[in-house]
Amino acid sequence: MIISNSTLFNNDLLKRQISSKPGDIVNIKKFKKDISALEKYYHLKGYTLFNCHNILLLDEGKVFYELSEGNIA
């Protein structure tokens, strides 16, 4: 599992919010729950602009989560 663009929280902390684990069968419903869990975590911490832009399944079987923490320019 790879989490990209996380600057506010430690990747290990974010991975604990995700129910999908290495070796699990690919399940779109579970990925949607994972996105919701990450959104809930960020929103509870006050980061309401958080968004998970992409979830990609890489060739080596790893899941890649691309985050946007809602930085204001």
Secondary structure as GFF3:
##gff-version 3
##sequence-region A 1 73
A	DSSP	beta_strand	2	4	.	.	.	ID=ss1
A	DSSP	alpha_helix	11	15	.	.	.	ID=ss2
A	DSSP	alpha_helix	28	44	.	.	.	ID=ss3
A	DSSP	beta_strand	51	57	.	.	.	ID=ss4
A	DSSP	beta_strand	63	68	.	.	.	ID=ss5
###
